[in-house]
Amino acid sequence: MCAIVGGMSAEKQIRMLKYKPTIIVATPGRLWEMMTEYSHRYLLEQLPMADVVVLDEADRLIADGHFKELRDILAHIYT
């Protein structure tokens, strides 16, 4: 299991992803950041193979008008 959330060191989260977790709990903003700004290989190539991906705070993402990012994350997972 791996938590990808803001307020936690991105470097630590990158180290955690090296274990190729099958369960990921993430806030959409930090997950999107890791996928786009850090271009983390595991997230870009193997995220669709994860057993469980939990997106926390998705209601805020939709309410704040950032639905495109959420749609892009989900499109990537369900490719």
C-alpha distances in whole Angstrom, upper triangle without the diagonal:
4,7,10,13,17,18,15,17,16,16,14,11,13,13,9,9,12,9,9,5,6,5,6,8,11,14,17,19,16,14,18,19,16,18,21,22,20,20,17,17,14,14,17,18,14,13,15,14,10,10,9,10,11,13,15,18,19,23,23,23,25,28,28,29,26,26,26,23,21,23,22,19,19,22,20,17,20,22
4,6,10,13,15,12,13,12,13,11,8,10,10,6,7,10,9,9,6,8,6,5,6,8,12,14,15,13,11,15,16,13,15,18,19,17,17,14,15,12,12,16,16,14,12,15,14,11,12,11,10,10,12,13,16,18,21,21,21,23,26,26,27,24,24,24,21,19,22,21,17,18,21,18,16,19,21
4,6,10,11,9,11,11,13,10,7,10,11,8,9,13,12,12,10,11,9,6,5,6,9,11,13,10,10,13,14,12,14,17,18,16,17,15,17,14,13,16,18,16,14,16,17,13,14,12,10,9,10,10,13,15,18,18,18,21,23,22,24,21,22,22,19,17,20,20,16,17,20,18,17,20,22
4,7,10,8,9,8,11,10,6,9,11,9,9,13,13,13,11,13,11,7,6,4,7,9,9,6,6,10,10,8,11,14,14,13,14,12,15,13,11,14,17,15,13,16,17,14,16,13,10,10,10,10,12,14,17,17,16,19,21,20,21,18,19,19,16,15,18,17,14,16,18,16,15,19,21
4,6,6,9,9,12,11,8,12,14,12,13,16,17,17,15,16,14,10,8,5,5,8,8,5,7,10,10,10,13,15,15,14,16,15,18,16,14,17,20,19,16,19,20,17,19,16,13,11,10,9,10,13,15,14,14,17,19,18,20,17,18,19,16,15,18,18,15,17,20,19,18,21,23
4,5,8,8,12,12,10,13,15,14,15,19,20,20,18,20,18,14,12,9,7,9,8,6,9,11,10,10,14,15,14,14,17,16,19,19,16,19,22,21,19,22,23,21,22,19,16,15,13,11,11,14,16,14,14,17,18,17,19,16,18,19,16,16,20,19,16,19,22,21,20,24,26
4,7,9,12,11,11,14,16,15,17,20,21,21,20,22,20,16,14,12,11,13,11,9,12,15,13,13,17,18,16,16,19,18,22,21,19,22,25,24,22,25,26,23,25,22,19,18,16,14,14,17,19,17,17,21,21,19,22,20,22,23,19,20,23,23,20,23,26,24,24,27,29
4,6,9,8,8,11,12,12,14,16,18,19,17,20,18,15,13,11,11,14,13,10,12,15,13,12,16,17,16,15,18,16,20,19,17,20,23,22,20,24,24,22,23,21,18,17,16,15,16,18,21,19,19,23,24,22,24,22,24,24,21,21,24,23,20,23,26,24,23,27,28
4,5,5,6,9,10,11,13,15,17,18,18,21,19,16,15,14,14,16,14,11,13,15,13,11,15,17,14,13,16,15,18,18,17,20,22,22,20,24,25,22,24,22,20,19,18,18,19,21,24,22,21,25,26,24,26,23,25,25,22,22,25,24,21,24,26,24,24,27,29
4,5,5,6,9,10,11,13,15,16,16,19,18,15,14,12,13,14,12,9,10,12,10,8,12,13,11,9,12,11,14,14,14,16,19,19,17,21,22,20,22,21,18,18,17,17,18,20,23,21,20,24,25,23,25,21,23,23,19,20,23,21,18,21,23,21,21,25,25
4,5,5,6,9,10,11,14,15,16,19,19,16,17,15,16,18,16,12,13,15,13,10,14,15,13,10,13,11,14,14,14,17,19,19,18,22,23,21,23,22,20,21,20,20,22,23,27,25,24,27,29,27,28,25,27,26,22,23,26,23,21,24,26,23,23,26,27
4,5,5,6,9,10,12,14,14,17,17,14,15,14,16,18,17,13,14,16,14,12,15,17,16,13,15,13,15,15,15,18,20,19,18,22,22,20,22,21,19,19,19,19,21,23,26,25,24,28,29,28,29,26,27,27,23,23,26,24,21,24,26,23,23,26,27
4,5,5,6,9,11,11,11,14,14,11,11,11,13,14,14,10,10,13,12,9,12,15,14,11,13,10,13,12,12,15,17,16,15,18,19,16,18,17,15,16,16,16,18,20,23,22,21,24,26,25,26,23,24,24,20,20,23,21,18,20,22,20,19,23,24
4,5,5,7,10,10,11,15,15,13,14,13,15,16,15,12,11,13,12,8,11,13,12,9,11,8,10,9,10,13,14,14,14,17,18,16,19,18,16,18,18,19,21,22,25,25,23,26,28,27,28,24,25,24,20,21,23,21,18,20,22,19,19,22,23
4,5,5,8,10,11,15,15,14,15,15,18,19,19,15,14,17,16,12,15,17,16,13,14,11,12,11,13,16,16,16,16,19,19,17,20,19,18,19,20,21,23,25,28,27,26,29,31,30,31,28,28,28,24,24,26,24,21,23,25,22,21,25,25
4,5,6,8,8,12,12,10,12,13,16,17,18,14,13,16,16,12,15,18,17,14,15,12,13,11,12,15,16,14,14,17,17,14,16,16,15,16,17,18,21,22,26,26,24,28,30,29,30,27,27,27,23,23,25,23,20,22,23,20,19,23,24
4,5,5,6,10,11,9,12,12,15,16,17,13,12,14,14,10,12,15,15,12,12,9,9,7,8,12,12,11,10,14,14,12,14,14,13,15,16,18,21,21,25,25,23,26,29,28,29,25,25,24,21,20,22,20,17,19,20,17,16,19,20
4,5,8,12,13,13,15,16,19,20,20,17,15,18,17,13,14,17,17,14,14,10,10,8,10,13,13,12,12,16,15,13,16,17,16,19,20,22,25,25,29,29,27,30,33,32,32,28,29,28,24,24,25,23,20,22,23,19,18,22,22
4,6,9,11,12,15,16,19,21,22,18,17,19,19,16,17,20,20,17,17,13,12,10,12,15,14,12,13,16,14,12,14,15,15,18,20,21,25,25,29,29,28,30,33,33,33,30,30,29,25,25,26,24,21,22,24,20,19,22,22
4,7,9,10,13,15,18,19,20,17,15,17,18,14,15,18,19,16,15,11,10,7,9,12,11,8,9,12,10,9,11,12,13,16,18,20,23,23,27,28,26,28,31,31,31,28,27,26,23,22,23,21,18,19,20,17,15,18,18
4,5,7,10,12,16,17,19,16,14,17,18,15,15,19,20,18,17,13,13,9,10,14,13,10,9,12,10,7,9,9,10,13,15,17,21,21,25,25,24,26,29,29,30,26,26,26,22,21,22,21,17,18,20,17,14,17,19
4,7,10,13,16,17,20,18,15,18,19,17,16,20,22,20,19,16,15,11,11,14,13,10,8,10,8,4,5,6,8,11,14,17,20,20,24,25,24,26,29,29,29,26,25,25,22,20,21,20,16,16,18,16,13,15,17
4,7,10,14,15,18,16,13,17,18,16,16,20,22,20,19,16,16,13,12,15,15,12,10,11,10,6,6,5,6,8,11,13,17,17,21,22,21,23,26,26,27,24,23,23,21,18,20,19,16,15,18,16,13,15,18
4,6,10,11,14,12,10,13,15,13,13,17,18,17,17,14,15,12,10,14,14,12,9,11,11,8,9,6,5,6,8,11,14,14,18,19,18,20,23,23,24,21,20,21,17,15,18,17,13,14,16,14,12,15,17
4,7,10,12,11,9,13,14,13,14,18,19,18,18,16,18,15,13,16,17,15,12,14,15,11,11,8,6,5,6,7,11,12,15,16,15,18,20,21,22,19,19,20,17,14,17,17,13,14,17,16,14,17,19
4,6,8,7,6,9,11,10,12,15,16,15,16,14,17,14,12,15,17,15,12,14,16,13,14,11,8,6,5,6,9,10,13,13,12,15,18,17,19,16,16,17,14,12,15,15,11,13,16,15,13,16,19
4,6,6,6,9,10,11,12,14,15,16,17,16,18,17,14,16,19,18,15,17,19,16,17,14,10,8,5,5,6,7,11,10,9,12,14,14,15,13,14,15,12,10,14,14,11,13,16,16,15,18,20
4,6,5,6,8,10,10,12,14,15,15,15,17,16,13,15,18,17,14,15,18,16,17,14,11,9,6,7,7,7,10,9,7,10,13,12,13,10,10,11,8,7,10,10,8,10,13,13,13,15,18
4,6,5,6,9,10,11,11,13,14,15,18,17,14,15,19,19,16,18,21,19,21,18,14,13,10,10,9,9,12,10,8,11,13,12,12,9,11,12,8,9,12,12,10,13,15,15,15,18,20
4,5,5,6,9,10,10,10,12,12,15,15,12,14,17,17,14,17,19,17,19,17,13,13,10,10,11,12,15,13,11,15,17,15,16,13,15,15,11,11,15,14,11,14,17,15,15,19,20
4,5,5,6,9,10,10,11,10,13,12,9,11,14,14,11,13,16,14,16,14,11,11,9,10,12,11,15,14,12,15,18,17,17,13,14,14,10,10,13,11,8,11,13,12,12,15,17
4,5,5,6,8,9,10,10,13,13,10,10,14,15,12,14,17,16,19,17,13,13,11,13,13,12,15,14,11,14,17,15,15,11,12,11,7,8,11,9,7,11,12,11,12,15,16
4,5,5,5,7,8,10,13,14,11,12,15,16,14,17,20,18,21,19,16,16,14,15,15,15,18,16,14,17,19,17,17,13,15,14,10,12,14,12,11,14,16,14,15,19,19
4,6,6,5,6,6,10,10,8,9,13,13,12,15,17,16,19,18,14,15,14,15,16,16,20,19,16,19,22,20,20,16,17,16,12,14,16,13,11,15,16,13,14,18,18
4,6,6,5,6,8,9,6,6,10,11,10,13,15,15,18,17,14,15,14,16,17,17,20,19,16,19,22,20,19,16,16,14,11,12,13,10,9,12,13,10,12,15,15
4,6,5,8,10,12,10,9,13,15,13,16,19,18,22,21,17,19,17,19,19,18,21,20,17,19,22,20,19,15,16,14,10,13,14,11,10,14,14,12,14,17,17
4,6,8,12,14,12,11,15,17,16,19,21,21,24,23,20,21,19,20,20,20,23,21,18,21,23,21,20,17,18,16,13,16,17,14,14,17,18,16,18,21,20
4,5,9,11,10,10,13,15,15,18,20,19,22,22,19,20,19,20,21,21,24,23,20,23,26,23,23,19,21,19,15,17,19,16,15,18,19,16,17,21,20
4,6,9,8,7,10,12,12,15,17,17,21,20,18,20,19,21,22,21,25,24,21,23,26,24,23,20,20,18,15,17,18,14,13,16,16,13,15,18,17
4,6,6,6,9,10,10,14,15,15,18,18,16,18,18,20,22,21,25,24,22,24,27,25,25,21,22,20,16,18,19,16,14,17,17,13,14,18,17
4,5,5,6,8,9,12,13,14,17,18,17,19,19,22,24,23,27,27,24,26,29,28,28,24,24,22,18,19,20,17,15,17,17,13,14,17,16
4,6,5,5,6,10,10,10,14,15,13,16,17,20,22,22,26,26,23,25,29,28,27,24,23,22,18,18,19,16,14,16,16,12,12,15,15
4,6,6,5,8,10,9,13,13,11,14,14,17,19,18,22,22,20,22,25,24,24,20,19,18,15,15,16,13,10,12,13,9,9,13,13
4,6,6,9,11,12,15,16,14,17,16,19,21,20,24,24,21,22,26,25,24,20,19,17,14,15,15,12,10,12,12,8,9,12,11
4,6,7,9,11,14,15,14,18,18,22,24,22,26,27,24,25,29,28,27,23,22,20,18,18,17,14,13,14,13,9,10,12,10
4,5,5,7,11,12,12,15,17,20,23,22,25,26,24,25,29,28,28,24,23,21,19,18,18,15,13,13,13,10,9,11,11
4,5,5,9,9,8,12,13,16,19,18,21,22,20,22,25,25,24,21,20,18,16,15,15,13,10,10,11,8,6,9,10
4,6,8,9,9,13,14,18,20,18,22,23,21,22,25,26,25,21,20,18,16,15,14,13,10,9,9,7,4,6,7
4,6,9,10,14,16,19,22,21,24,26,24,25,28,29,28,25,23,22,20,18,18,16,14,13,13,11,8,9,10
4,6,7,11,13,16,20,19,22,24,22,23,27,27,27,24,22,22,19,17,18,17,13,13,14,12,9,11,12
4,7,10,13,16,20,19,22,24,23,24,27,28,28,25,24,24,21,19,19,19,15,14,16,14,11,12,14
4,6,10,13,16,16,19,21,20,21,24,25,25,23,21,21,19,16,17,17,14,12,15,14,10,12,15
4,6,10,13,12,16,17,16,18,21,21,22,19,18,18,16,13,14,14,11,10,13,12,9,11,14
4,6,10,10,13,15,14,15,18,19,20,18,16,18,15,12,14,15,12,11,15,14,11,14,17
4,7,6,10,11,10,12,15,15,16,14,13,15,12,9,12,13,10,10,14,14,12,14,17
4,5,8,9,9,12,13,14,16,14,14,16,14,11,14,16,13,13,17,17,15,18,21
4,5,5,7,9,10,11,13,12,12,15,13,11,14,16,14,14,18,18,17,20,23
4,5,5,6,9,10,11,10,9,12,10,8,11,13,11,11,15,16,15,17,20
4,5,5,6,9,10,10,10,13,13,10,13,16,14,14,17,19,18,20,23
4,5,5,6,9,9,10,13,12,11,14,16,15,16,19,20,20,22,24
4,6,5,7,5,6,9,8,7,10,12,12,13,16,17,17,19,21
4,6,5,6,5,9,9,8,10,13,13,13,15,17,18,19,21
4,5,8,8,12,12,11,14,16,16,17,19,21,22,23,25
4,6,8,11,11,11,14,16,16,17,20,21,22,23,26
4,6,8,9,10,12,14,15,16,17,19,21,22,24
4,5,6,7,9,10,12,13,15,16,18,19,21
4,5,5,6,9,10,11,12,14,15,16,18
4,5,5,6,9,10,10,12,14,15,16
4,5,5,6,9,10,11,12,14,15
4,5,5,6,8,10,11,12,14
4,6,5,6,9,10,10,12
4,5,5,6,9,10,11
4,5,5,6,9,10
4,5,5,6,9
4,5,5,6
4,6,5
4,6
4
